[in-house]
Amino acid sequence: MKSKILIILFFSIVINSFSQNINWRNLTKEQKHIVNINIGLDYGTTIGIGYAYKLNTKLPIVLNTEFSIPFGNKVFDDFKTKIGAQAEIIKIGYFSTTLKAHGIFRKYENQMARFLNFGSEFSALAGIYKPKWFLSGELGFDKAITTHVKHSKLAQEYYPEIKNGWYVPSGGNFFYGLQSGFSFKKNDITLKFGKMIQEDFKTNSTIPFYLQLGLNRKL
Amino acid sequence: MKLNSCLTKVTLLLLFSILFSCTQIDPNEPGSLVPKTVDQNATLPSISVNGTLLHAETFGNPNNSMVIFLHGGPGADYRNGLNVKQLADNGYFVVFYDQRGAGLSKRHDKNSYSIQLLLDDLNAVIEHYKTSSNQKVFLFGHSWGGILVSAFINKYPTKITGAILAEAGGLKWDDLKEYIEKSKKLEFFSEATNDALYLDQFFTGTENQHEILDYKIAVQSSFSYANGNVEGIEGPSPFWRYGAVTLNSLVDIAESEGYDFTTNLNQYQKKVLILYSENNKAYDLSVAQKEANYFPIHQIEKIDDTGHEMIYFKWNSIYPKALAYLNSL
């Protein structure tokens, strides 16, 4: 069991995982699979899909993966994938605390450059989880660990000495906010929103907020 | 479990290969993402004035009437305004400089900026190049550069022989806010807007991490010439470096203090040439007329078939109008 958890944690750290919002109290023993669709504001307006698998462990653990793209007329020039896990580490009555760890791979491309980034996202949630609804606070950190940059011909024409390669470190953002959800039958409608701030706790992103509306279907 | 163990090893190997077999670059390293500035590269032409080092070049006979070009931004540079040097062929001494903290000029910390400091810089540039007390001095400002020209004339109305303003966009803070609202509209579901926003998760820079902040603006600059942009910008135009800290500082100053560079313009008794472009939907004849009316004597000229970056894309249309205006004074 220990090695299994270590593997899960390893994948959480090095590959990625995402933040599918789960109502632990509405997840039955038989429900192993959760599919998700979401829309929101996540460094741009995005739409995403996700899949989660509940492990048969004493400590409630869900492995999950997500793929999202920002809106725009070029579909796959920018995207974000996450893979990882979340575990309910504390449960006292209706109070619950969840830890999430995800690895991230994301891409960005425009007329100036193409970026490929490996990152990680860690977050903690604590709040009230009831069979029909949940409300929790969220605090997390999204770290862009290393980014490969390849500049376009245009960028190299403007600055011929510009360097392509792996840039380390390339950044990070903290985020904090609220998550809530309403559960009915095999579904959860979830909403999360909050604020983002750069790792110096002073500098804001261009849009310093995040927002996500999601629908989970448990199978 | 064997499979898991194997997967772990393979993933570790891949990750370490990626991370450590390649050369790692520090984004803060001067010259890696954006060009070195004059204090980092001594081969660049520069002048030392008013406690800073400015990237500057001149064209023509220094004894001729002086035309100083003021680039846009704030924080951009004069690279896409270099067409103006053609005036040197017509008997003018043309001066280009990157404003404090902008382009290839020396960087400064965010809290060091003020409008008065930029006016003092301009005054120092004029004095640096002036060869006689009766030498004529013209200012040619594009976009933010036009606002700076107005601020200078508003403060020192007797120092300047004439001025050309190409789509300044707001001689008062309220007017500039209106222009920005019209011209930089964020359409949340568009490719251009998401390209500008999505980058924030790849690179972040703190208040004075100049290289990273400058680079981010350079990458995001494609937003300005995206298809269907309101300012009618045809495409990319060359630049050296966007001074993000300069931009952020001056925006903060404008937001907290506001400004009005028109209070004394009615004292200015020289003709001012106002240029506007046909395709900039945020700066039409009514805006040009409004800005022109602050000056008692003015001339308005429309530049056809171009947008806000008219100096780069349609210099041939501007050139005869600018030359005729300068020669008339």
Interface residues (C-beta under 8 A of the other chain):
Chain A: S3 K4 I7 F10 F11 V14 I15 L41 Y43 G44 T45 P70 F71 G72 N73 K74 D78 K80 R106 Y108 N110 Q111 M112 A113 F115 N117 F118 G119 D142 A144 T146 T147 H148 L154 A155 E157 Y158 Y159 E161 I162 K163 G165 W166 Y167 V168 P169 S170 G171 G172 N173 Q198 E199 D200 K202 T203 S205 T206 I207
Chain B: M1 N4 S5 L7 T8 T11 L12 L15 I18 L19 C22 T23 Q24 I25 D26 P27 G31 S32 L33 V34 P35 F188 F189 S190 E191 A192 T193 N194 D195 A196 L197 Y198 L199 D200 Q201 F202 F203 T204 G205 T206 E207 I212 A218 V219 S221 S222 P236 P238 F239 W240
